Amino acid sequence: MGIENYTSVTEFVILGLTDDTTTCAVLFMVFLGIYVVTLLGNTSIIVLIRSTPQLHSPMYRFLCHLALVDIGYSSSVTPIMLMGFLRKETLLPVAGCAAQLCSVVTFGTAECFLLAAMAYDRYVAICSPLLYAIHMSPRVCVLLLGASYLGGCVNAWTFTGCLLSLSFCGPNKVNHFFCDYSPLLKLSCSRDLISEVTPAISSGSIIVATVLVIALSYASILLSILRMRSAEGRHKAFSTCTSHLTAVTLFYGTITFIYVMPKSIYSTDQNKAVSVFYTVVIPMLNPLIYSLRNKEVKEAMRKLMHRTKWLP
């Protein structure tokens, strides 16, 4: 039977994490708190870096943009998820669903590139300190930042273009808490090999490329640290990388589970749980990781609080 004989879907029903009223009330309070902490934490990082001359270095410029991306990443998902806890049904038009997918993929991909750029920055700082000013000049930083956002936009265009090329003429209930591509693809009545493979190749290539940059950077860093004769020098060099390594492990560990592992080995509920972690929880954790484990950030925060008279 031809697709034209079906009724075209104009909006999607987002099923969310649960339909239990009590659980929804509890989760609403939990995720509202997480979202508030995410906004406050990342905004504080941005304000702190921009207002502290000592933090106007490439590493902290990347961190400032990572905080901005985390705000966008969380804001793409969390408000609609919170609405779902308060309503019996969360309805999104097809265009709204495409816009959310575009936003999520843009910020998620930009985070991949930013984490790779930050790894390269640490590599240059530790392995070639005398050439740091040349290899990480303002022009190079702008190029790396521009490439991060451009890569996010291109990957988002790939996902959104494939989504808009699909026809939806049957069930319209998305078994997720946001408009992710995989559950939307399952609802399509015109899915083909291109719409299935293209986004997978695009996202997979980006994950592999950025992981390769990070792995090579830290392999070189490790070799340089092992060659250092001073124990204090080794400790100082390694301490500058621990925050970034923690953020990389958390982020890539979860997106690898979703986008690289075979979908047959995990359930839809497991998919939702992991998706909550990388879209909602990690944007909250990043400012905590970089502030609590970084002496320069903690010192700058203390001075800023003294200037604003938050501390005596």
Buried (B, 14 or more C-beta within 10 A) or exposed (E): EEEEEEEEBEBBBBBBBBEEEEEBEEBBEEBBEBBEBBBEBBBBBBEBBEBBEEBEBBBBBBBBBBBBBBBBBBBBBBEBBBBBBEEEEBBBEBEBBBBBBBBBBBBBBBBBBBBBBBBBBBBBBBBBEEEBEEBBEEEBBEEBBEBBBEBBBBBBBBBBBBBEBBBBBEEBEBBBBBBBBBBBBEBBBEBEEEBBEBBEEBBEEBBEBBBEBBEEBBEBBBEBBEEBEEEEEBEEBBEBBEBBBBBBEBBBEBBBBBBBEEEEEBEBEEBBBBBBBBBBBBBBBBBEBBBEBBEBBEEBBEBBEEEEEEEE
